[in-house]
Amino acid sequence: MVRGLVLVITLLMQSPLAWAWQEPAEFVGVRWGDSVALLKRVNEAAKKDLYRCAEADRGPLPPVACLTEFSWFNVPVKGTFRFRPGAGFVGADLQFWSARFGEMKRGLIETYGPPTQEDQQRRTTPGGLPYVNEVFRWHGVKVQMNLQRYPVDFFSDSEFLIMLTEEMERQYR
């Protein structure tokens, strides 16, 4: 009885952010820490094109980036997978047509649960037209995700970012 009560109190004291969503152990078949070689094998098995992997030392960004295209939640995306020496796969960012934003948001919520934070940012275009940028964030102990809608319907207007929390903190200090 006492043990059960202690367990309930402990769970209630934890931050809701810690258990509000399902933190992923992998992203589209690539586990955190996996190598570039594994990404290539996953892409070949799924018949996805992997355009190129390039090394570049650009400040806090991981030095190896691999570009690919695929469909996720039935939304065509252009993706960049990021790798850091000694740490392997640390994150990815996807760009997609903003007209497909609702499908991406639905897929993310069905797969990972509701976001831990939502925001509507009122902005104005350079030409003076007002618009609202929707932002959804999933903050976890190990993984963070960020989904944003942008104002104009070009292919790369919306963006999804998934990254290890440690890597996110390194890049956005």
Secondary structure as UniProt FT lines:
FT   HELIX           2..13
FT   HELIX           16..19
FT   STRAND          26..27
FT   TURN            28..29
FT   STRAND          30..31
FT   TURN            32..33
FT   HELIX           36..45
FT   TURN            46..47
FT   STRAND          49..55
FT   TURN            59..60
FT   STRAND          64..72
FT   TURN            73..74
FT   STRAND          75..84
FT   TURN            85..87
FT   STRAND          88..96
FT   HELIX           98..100
FT   HELIX           101..112
FT   STRAND          117..124
FT   TURN            126..127
FT   STRAND          130..139
FT   STRAND          143..148
FT   TURN            155..156
FT   STRAND          158..164
FT   HELIX           165..171
//
